[in-house]
Amino acid sequence: MRDPEALREQHKRRLSWMPWLYFALKVRHRDWAQAWQAEVQAQLLAQETVHLGEGCFIAPEAAIFGEPGRPVVLGDRCAIAAQAFLHGPITLGSDVSVNAGARLDGGRKGLVIGDGTRIASGAALYAFDHGLKSDRDIKDQPVRSRGIRIGRDVWIGANAGVTDGVTIGDHAVVAMGAVVVRDVPEWSIVAGVPAAVVGDRRDK
């Protein structure tokens, strides 16, 4: 006979890696899952400068770091999966998902993501960069930060990269493995390294 407690622990692991399942839980699972999330989120709020909207899911295996002046702010119903890394300043709108292994760092100027945007597994968004001048080693280069802005209803594909200073317009799609080094217009589909426009969502 299966051990109910072991099954529940495995269910927690499943939710951590696939948090979209949390929002579709059956009634019989909802009470324990919400109580578990309340504990996870209370511990995070006690340790970091983080603000959480209503109904969020935070995997206990996620690494979320906010500091005074560099908070992490999540809107309602955001989902942060296992092994995601978030370092403020970061502001997520409502219904944003950050999937397993994604890395988001707001640098000094911040990372802002609009409502309903999806950040797929392994994506890397870094709102800072190092200088490259030849008069000193990389480790001694100054660090700059211009910030990253991502609109609403955007899909950042698996293992894609978004570099400092970029703005991605509403409804855009960044293909798997693309590296975005310049602004992306609304509704555009971009792919490649460096990313270039290859289509328009409105044509699909």
Buried (B, 14 or more C-beta within 10 A) or exposed (E): EEEEEEEBEEBBBEBBBBBEBBEEBEEEBEEEBEEBBEEBBEEBBEEBBBEBBEBBBBBBBBEBBBEEEBBBBBBBBBBBBBBBBBBBBBBBBBBBBBBBBBBBBBBBBBBBBBBBBBBBBBBBBBBBBEEEEEEEEEEEBEEBBBBBBBBBBBBBBBBBBBBBBBBBBBBBBBBBBBBBBEEBBBBBBBBEEEBEBEBBBEEE
